[in-house]
Amino acid sequence: MPSLKAMISYGSFRIPHCFYSLPFYAVAGMSAQARADCNKFMTTKKKGGDNMNEITREQALDAFVGREIYACQSSLIEEALKQQLFSVDEIDNLYREFDGNLLSPAVCVKCHGEFPCLDSETGECEECYEANQMPQEIFEWWLISPWLGKKLQLIGEPIINNDYGIWWGRTTTGQAITMDYVIQKVYDDVMGYTV
């Protein structure tokens, strides 16, 4: 077995049958045997925290972000919107959908009525949520891969996808992208880790 230092070269690392320098969607499409080989080295067991062998989850997340997120282009997108080169109507998921994930308490914070489910972020019933809906607050715009754009769009993140590129409207700021819940969720879903 080669040492970790021998496996790391030019910012990418190779584990037998597991190439992390490939696009992330290629890793997700590996054979069952190749994934089993990878999981010998990269296993996450949630028993009070991450437990990974040799290559930490943080390093893997850093590599993932480096492959799938290209550049911060907040100024470019803001100027394109200001100059009307892009339209606000092009932003998919600008308004977050009612999720209905809050089951208890079952009392709406606005109308104080009882409902079987409420929005998990606001605590409102669907009617109150629709009446008070605000656009998501976008702090940064990041140029991203088409694959990541599709994944983020499916989980409700703001996305601009046009002939010029694909941008993710990041709704958090002040921390590393690897710490964003949505990035960790996409990574864990694709790699098959359980939280």
Secondary structure as the mmCIF struct_conf table of DSSP 4:
data_model
#
loop_
_struct_conf.conf_type_id
_struct_conf.id
_struct_conf.beg_label_comp_id
_struct_conf.beg_label_asym_id
_struct_conf.beg_label_seq_id
_struct_conf.end_label_comp_id
_struct_conf.end_label_asym_id
_struct_conf.end_label_seq_id
HELX_RH_AL_P HELX_RH_AL_P1 LEU A 4 MET A 7
STRN STRN1 ILE A 8 SER A 9
TURN_TY1_P TURN_TY1_P1 TYR A 10 GLY A 11
STRN STRN2 SER A 12 ILE A 15
TURN_TY1_P TURN_TY1_P2 PRO A 16 HIS A 17
STRN STRN3 CYS A 18 PHE A 19
TURN_TY1_P TURN_TY1_P3 TYR A 20 SER A 21
BEND BEND1 LEU A 22 LEU A 22
HELX_RH_AL_P HELX_RH_AL_P2 PHE A 24 ALA A 28
TURN_TY1_P TURN_TY1_P4 GLY A 29 GLY A 29
HELX_RH_AL_P HELX_RH_AL_P3 ALA A 32 PHE A 41
BEND BEND2 LYS A 47 GLY A 49
BEND BEND3 ASN A 53 ILE A 55
HELX_RH_AL_P HELX_RH_AL_P4 ARG A 57 GLU A 68
STRN STRN4 ILE A 69 CYS A 72
HELX_RH_AL_P HELX_RH_AL_P5 SER A 74 LYS A 82
TURN_TY1_P TURN_TY1_P5 GLN A 83 GLN A 84
BEND BEND4 LEU A 85 PHE A 86
HELX_RH_3T_P HELX_RH_3T_P1 VAL A 88 GLU A 90
STRN STRN5 ILE A 91 ASP A 92
TURN_TY1_P TURN_TY1_P6 ASN A 93 ASN A 93
BEND BEND5 LEU A 94 TYR A 95
HELX_LH_PP_P HELX_LH_PP_P1 ARG A 96 PHE A 98
STRN STRN6 LEU A 102 LEU A 102
BEND BEND6 SER A 104 PRO A 105
STRN STRN7 VAL A 107 VAL A 107
TURN_TY1_P TURN_TY1_P7 VAL A 109 CYS A 111
STRN STRN8 GLU A 114 GLU A 114
BEND BEND7 PRO A 116 PRO A 116
STRN STRN9 LEU A 118 LEU A 118
TURN_TY1_P TURN_TY1_P8 SER A 120 THR A 122
HELX_RH_AL_P HELX_RH_AL_P6 GLU A 126 ASN A 132
STRN STRN10 GLU A 140 ILE A 144
HELX_RH_AL_P HELX_RH_AL_P7 PRO A 146 LEU A 154
TURN_TY1_P TURN_TY1_P9 ILE A 155 GLY A 156
STRN STRN11 ILE A 159 ASN A 162
TURN_TY1_P TURN_TY1_P10 ASP A 163 TYR A 164
STRN STRN12 GLY A 165 ARG A 170
BEND BEND8 GLY A 174 GLN A 175
HELX_RH_3T_P HELX_RH_3T_P2 ILE A 177 MET A 179
HELX_RH_AL_P HELX_RH_AL_P8 TYR A 181 MET A 191
TURN_TY1_P TURN_TY1_P11 GLY A 192 GLY A 192
#
